C-alpha cells in the first residue's frame, strides 16, 4: 500500500498553480509549503481517519536532488481515484485550463475493465497524470 509520493519539479510556483487547479475537483488542496533544503509543497485530500482530517500523499520538491539524478521527475504515470465520472470530467477540464496537454479525453476504457472511466493529461514536467473512476456510474 502506498502512503505518499514525492516528485521533483523545475518550477515549484508553476507546479503549485497547475496541481492546485487540476486536483481541486478531486478534493485536494495544498496542506504544506515550506523549506527543507529546497522548497517543498504537499497536497492532501480530506480523510476522517487522520488526526487532522486530511491525508497528504503527493509532494513536490523544487529543483534537483543534491544527491544527483535528473532535475525533475518526468515521464511517470500518476493516477488519482475519483469518486465519480463527473470528478474525472472536472479534473480533465481543470488540468487543461491550467496548462496541461490532453493525453486522452474522459471516457470509458473497456480494455482495462467494463467500468474504467478515466482522463489523461500531460503535466508541465511531462508526466502522464490521470483521474479514474471505477464505479459503474
C-alpha positions, 0 to 999 in steps of 0.5 A: 500500500502506498502512503505518499509520493514525492516528485521533483519539479523545475518550477515549484510556483508553476507546479503549485498553480497547475496541481492546485487547479487540476486536483481541486475537483478531486478534493485536494488542496495544498496542506504544506509549503515550506523549506527543507533544503529546497522548497517543498509543497504537499497536497492532501485530500480530506480523510476522517481517519487522520488526526487532522482530517486530511491525508497528504500523499503527493509532494513536490520538491523544487529543483534537483536532488543534491544527491544527483539524478535528473532535475525533475521527475518526468515521464511517470504515470500518476493516477488519482481515484475519483469518486465519480465520472463527473470528478474525472470530467472536472479534473480533465477540464481543470488540468487543461485550463491550467496548462496541461496537454490532453493525453486522452479525453474522459471516457470509458476504457473497456480494455482495462475493465467494463467500468474504467472511466478515466482522463489523461493529461500531460503535466508541465514536467511531462508526466502522464497524470490521470483521474479514474473512476471505477464505479459503474456510474 
